Amino acid sequence: MNKRIALIIIVGVVVVGSGFALWRQLGQKQPKAITNFEECVAAGNPILESYPRRCQAKDGQTFTEVISNASDLIPADSESPAAGVCVEPGIQNTIRVEINADVPSPRCQKILPGRRLLVINNTDKEVSLWFGQEEKFSFTVPAQGRNMLEQPISSLLAPGVHVLHGSPYQGPEIWLVAEGTR
């Protein structure tokens, strides 16, 4: 009789435990299905270095960033740099330029599509900077400060050489090279 009661108790515990585990699993919220690049990034998935950028979800599916219409991009000031030689872009995801009291460093910086721009102000005055003759995109960098542009530079600028206009100091040339060229 004692063996029978022990067996009933063991079976009861197993059944209740299994039922509880099933209840918990069914009660948990299923992760929201990812359907686009923005949702993939928001879910904390890695962004692949490509242009346009791609995000890879945990299940291996990739989502490509939608780039703004090319007609919205700021046209290039020229096709070749006035500085003559431009610093190569390297492999970093962020390209760095410095505003100095005399000459920007570097005077010309190549940048690949999909990369971001970090501007460092080494002067004692706030600097107002803009791209385009009509100041279509402008921003400021505090004295002895820095400003990282939030979006990839290729979402703002058409391929070609752009002067980063500045006040009161001159900015460098930014040479956005077309995909597949260096």
C-alpha positions in Angstrom: 0.0 0.0 0.0 2.8 2.4 0.9 4.5 1.7 -2.5 1.2 2.4 -4.3 0.8 5.8 -2.5 4.4 6.7 -3.2 3.9 5.8 -6.9 0.7 7.9 -7.1 2.5 10.9 -5.5 5.5 10.6 -7.9 3.2 10.4 -10.9 1.2 13.3 -9.6 4.3 15.5 -9.1 5.5 14.6 -12.6 2.2 15.4 -14.2 1.7 18.7 -12.3 5.4 19.7 -13.0 5.0 19.0 -16.7 1.7 20.8 -16.8 3.2 23.8 -15.1 6.2 23.9 -17.5 3.9 23.7 -20.5 1.7 26.5 -19.0 4.8 28.7 -18.5 6.0 28.1 -22.0 2.6 28.9 -23.6 2.2 31.9 -21.4 5.5 33.5 -22.5 5.2 36.1 -25.2 6.6 35.0 -28.5 9.1 37.5 -29.9 7.7 39.8 -32.5 8.5 38.8 -36.1 11.1 41.1 -37.7 10.0 42.4 -41.0 12.4 45.3 -41.9 15.9 46.8 -41.3 14.7 49.2 -38.6 13.0 46.4 -36.5 16.1 44.2 -37.0 18.4 46.9 -35.6 16.0 47.7 -32.8 16.1 44.0 -31.7 19.8 44.4 -31.1 21.0 42.4 -34.1 24.3 43.0 -35.8 24.6 45.5 -38.7 26.8 44.1 -41.6 29.3 46.4 -43.2 27.8 46.9 -46.6 26.1 49.5 -48.7 23.3 49.8 -48.3 23.7 48.4 -44.7 22.2 45.1 -43.9 21.0 43.7 -40.5 21.2 40.0 -39.8 18.5 38.6 -37.5 19.2 35.7 -35.1 17.5 33.2 -37.5 20.0 34.2 -40.3 17.5 36.3 -42.3 18.9 39.7 -43.5 17.2 43.0 -44.0 18.5 45.8 -46.2 18.4 49.4 -45.2 16.2 51.6 -47.5 18.3 54.5 -48.8 16.6 57.8 -49.4 15.9 58.9 -53.0 19.0 59.9 -54.9 17.3 63.2 -55.8 17.2 64.1 -52.1 21.0 63.9 -51.8 23.2 67.0 -51.7 25.0 67.2 -55.1 28.8 67.1 -55.1 30.8 70.4 -55.4 33.2 68.7 -57.8 34.3 65.4 -59.1 38.0 65.7 -58.0 39.5 67.2 -54.9 41.1 70.6 -54.9 43.5 69.4 -52.2 45.0 67.0 -54.8 45.5 64.0 -52.5 42.9 62.6 -50.2 43.5 60.3 -47.2 42.2 56.8 -48.0 39.1 55.7 -46.0 40.6 52.6 -44.4 38.4 49.9 -42.9 36.8 51.9 -40.0 33.0 52.4 -39.9 33.6 56.0 -38.8 35.8 58.5 -40.6 37.3 61.3 -38.5 38.2 64.8 -39.6 39.5 67.7 -37.4 38.8 71.4 -37.6 41.9 73.4 -36.6 42.6 77.1 -36.3 44.6 77.0 -39.5 44.1 73.9 -41.8 41.7 71.0 -41.4 43.2 67.6 -40.8 43.1 65.9 -43.2 42.5 68.5 -45.9 40.7 65.9 -47.9 39.2 62.6 -46.7 37.9 59.8 -48.8 34.8 58.1 -47.3 33.0 54.9 -48.5 29.2 54.7 -48.7 27.6 53.6 -45.4 30.3 55.1 -43.2 29.6 57.8 -40.6 31.5 61.1 -40.1 33.0 62.3 -36.8 34.0 65.9 -36.8 36.4 67.1 -34.0 36.7 70.8 -33.3 40.2 71.6 -32.0 39.5 75.4 -31.8 38.3 77.5 -28.9 35.2 78.6 -30.7 32.0 76.7 -31.6 32.0 75.9 -35.3 29.0 75.9 -37.6 29.4 73.5 -40.5 27.3 72.7 -43.6 27.3 70.7 -46.8 26.1 72.3 -50.1 26.0 75.8 -51.4 22.5 76.2 -50.0 23.4 74.9 -46.5 21.0 72.0 -47.0 22.5 70.1 -44.1 24.1 72.0 -41.2 25.3 71.2 -37.7 27.5 72.7 -35.0 30.5 71.4 -33.1 31.2 72.9 -29.7 34.7 74.4 -28.9 37.1 71.6 -28.1 34.2 69.2 -28.8 33.0 66.6 -31.3 29.9 65.7 -33.3 29.2 62.3 -34.8 26.7 62.4 -37.6 23.9 60.0 -36.8 23.2 58.8 -40.3 25.7 57.4 -42.8 27.2 60.2 -44.9 25.9 58.5 -48.1 22.3 59.1 -47.0 23.1 62.8 -47.2 25.6 63.3 -50.0 25.8 62.2 -53.7 29.1 60.6 -54.7 31.8 63.1 -55.4 33.8 65.8 -53.6 31.9 67.9 -51.0 33.4 70.9 -49.2 32.5 70.9 -45.5 31.9 74.6 -45.3 32.6 76.2 -41.9 32.3 79.3 -39.9 34.6 80.8 -38.7 37.0 78.0 -39.8 37.2 76.2 -43.1 36.4 72.5 -43.1 37.9 69.7 -45.2 36.9 68.2 -48.5 34.9 65.0 -48.1 35.2 62.7 -51.1 32.4 60.2 -51.1 33.5 57.5 -53.5 31.0 55.4 -55.4 30.4 51.8 -54.3 33.1 49.5 -55.6 35.7 52.2 -56.2 38.5 53.4 -54.0 
